[in-house]
Amino acid sequence: MPAKSAAQQKAAGAALSAKRGDTPKSELKGASKSMAASMSEKQLEELAHTKRKGKPDHVDS
């Protein structure tokens, strides 16, 4: 499942970093915090490795 926006991709990258132990989970905010709690490492990898080219900054829900 590819990321739909650059913001989603960045949040997934931050959550993935915390899940792997590279950054403290206490530094996560907003979407990245909930992503780290609810998604597997494999799901986060798929979102985080989406190319940003051509993606909008934000997508309205």
Backbone bond lengths (Angstrom), bond angles and torsions (degrees), N, CA, C in turn:
res aa  C-N    CA-C-N  psi(-1)  N-CA   C-N-CA  omega(-1)  CA-C   N-CA-C  phi
1 M - - - 1.439 - - 1.527 107.84 -
2 P 1.305 117.47 107.97 1.468 120.43 -179.19 1.525 111.99 -75.25
3 A 1.311 115.79 153.78 1.458 121.28 176.71 1.526 110.04 -66.64
4 K 1.327 116.47 145.20 1.462 121.22 -179.18 1.519 112.43 -92.95
5 S 1.334 116.86 -15.05 1.459 119.98 179.43 1.525 109.81 -148.56
6 A 1.312 114.96 164.45 1.463 120.47 178.24 1.525 110.47 -65.12
7 A 1.334 117.33 -36.19 1.460 121.19 -180.00 1.529 110.88 -64.16
8 Q 1.326 116.63 -41.39 1.463 120.95 178.89 1.533 110.14 -65.11
9 Q 1.310 116.67 -39.81 1.456 121.32 179.89 1.527 110.85 -65.38
10 K 1.319 116.61 -41.77 1.465 120.86 179.38 1.530 111.28 -66.49
11 A 1.335 116.63 -41.09 1.468 120.85 179.00 1.524 110.26 -63.78
12 A 1.311 117.13 -40.48 1.460 121.12 178.91 1.528 110.19 -64.63
13 G 1.313 117.58 -38.64 1.457 121.36 177.65 1.517 112.15 -63.83
14 A 1.316 116.74 -40.55 1.460 120.86 178.40 1.527 110.51 -67.03
15 A 1.333 116.66 -42.04 1.462 121.03 179.13 1.527 110.65 -65.26
16 L 1.306 117.02 -39.97 1.460 121.77 179.18 1.529 110.44 -64.14
17 S 1.309 116.77 -41.67 1.457 121.42 178.39 1.533 110.97 -61.15
18 A 1.325 116.40 -42.14 1.462 120.13 179.26 1.526 111.00 -69.61
19 K 1.321 116.67 -38.32 1.463 120.61 -179.66 1.533 110.71 -64.70
20 R 1.306 116.65 -34.08 1.470 121.28 179.13 1.525 112.27 -81.77
21 G 1.336 117.39 -10.86 1.455 121.19 178.06 1.515 114.32 91.44
22 D 1.335 116.83 8.34 1.465 119.94 -179.86 1.528 112.02 -75.57
23 T 1.325 117.38 -30.95 1.460 122.12 176.38 1.530 107.97 -129.84
24 P 1.321 117.83 150.66 1.462 120.01 -179.75 1.530 111.52 -68.71
25 K 1.329 116.60 140.31 1.468 121.29 179.33 1.524 111.10 -63.85
26 S 1.328 117.18 -23.67 1.463 121.00 -179.44 1.535 111.72 -67.86
27 E 1.332 117.79 -17.80 1.462 121.07 179.48 1.530 112.78 -84.22
28 L 1.328 117.83 -10.53 1.463 120.99 -178.60 1.525 110.65 -74.49
29 K 1.338 115.07 146.28 1.458 121.56 178.97 1.520 108.91 -136.80
30 G 1.308 116.83 153.27 1.462 122.67 171.80 1.510 115.24 55.42
31 A 1.323 115.90 -127.95 1.457 122.54 -173.98 1.524 112.38 -62.06
32 S 1.318 117.51 -38.08 1.468 119.39 -178.21 1.527 111.08 -65.15
33 K 1.334 116.53 -33.61 1.461 120.88 179.27 1.531 110.55 -65.99
34 S 1.324 116.90 -44.90 1.459 119.59 179.82 1.525 111.31 -72.41
35 M 1.325 117.53 -32.96 1.469 120.64 176.87 1.517 110.81 -63.53
36 A 1.310 117.48 -42.77 1.464 121.40 -178.72 1.527 110.80 -63.04
37 A 1.324 116.56 -34.61 1.457 120.48 -177.97 1.523 112.55 -79.63
38 S 1.323 117.50 -31.87 1.462 119.48 -170.48 1.526 115.66 -106.41
39 M 1.318 118.37 -11.37 1.460 120.35 -175.07 1.523 111.45 -116.11
40 S 1.330 115.18 151.86 1.469 120.31 177.60 1.531 109.23 -79.38
41 E 1.311 115.48 165.31 1.470 120.16 179.27 1.531 110.58 -62.24
42 K 1.323 116.77 -37.15 1.465 121.10 179.60 1.534 111.11 -64.87
43 Q 1.324 117.26 -42.80 1.467 120.90 177.97 1.527 110.64 -63.54
44 L 1.323 116.47 -42.33 1.462 120.52 179.29 1.522 111.07 -64.71
45 E 1.327 116.92 -38.09 1.464 120.59 177.64 1.527 110.74 -60.69
46 E 1.326 116.38 -43.56 1.466 120.35 -179.68 1.525 111.35 -61.05
47 L 1.320 116.56 -42.73 1.468 120.26 178.81 1.521 111.45 -69.91
48 A 1.318 116.52 -43.69 1.464 120.79 -174.89 1.523 112.73 -69.32
49 H 1.323 117.86 -28.88 1.455 120.47 -177.06 1.523 113.41 -91.07
50 T 1.327 117.51 10.66 1.454 121.50 175.14 1.527 108.76 -70.70
51 K 1.298 117.01 138.59 1.469 120.19 177.33 1.529 109.35 -71.60
52 R 1.326 117.10 140.27 1.461 121.98 -178.10 1.519 112.86 -85.43
53 K 1.306 117.69 -18.65 1.459 120.34 -176.22 1.527 110.22 -59.55
54 G 1.330 115.93 126.18 1.452 121.27 178.40 1.512 114.10 85.52
55 K 1.341 118.63 -2.52 1.456 121.79 179.08 1.519 109.79 -88.78
56 P 1.327 117.33 141.77 1.464 119.15 175.17 1.535 109.32 -71.81
57 D 1.331 116.43 160.20 1.457 119.97 178.86 1.526 110.58 -64.42
58 H 1.329 117.01 -45.73 1.466 122.93 -178.94 1.526 108.36 -138.72
59 V 1.328 115.09 152.01 1.465 121.12 175.62 1.517 107.29 -123.59
60 D 1.324 116.95 129.38 1.463 120.28 177.19 1.517 109.97 -71.27
61 S 1.324 116.73 141.72 1.468 120.71 -178.73 1.497 112.35 -71.09
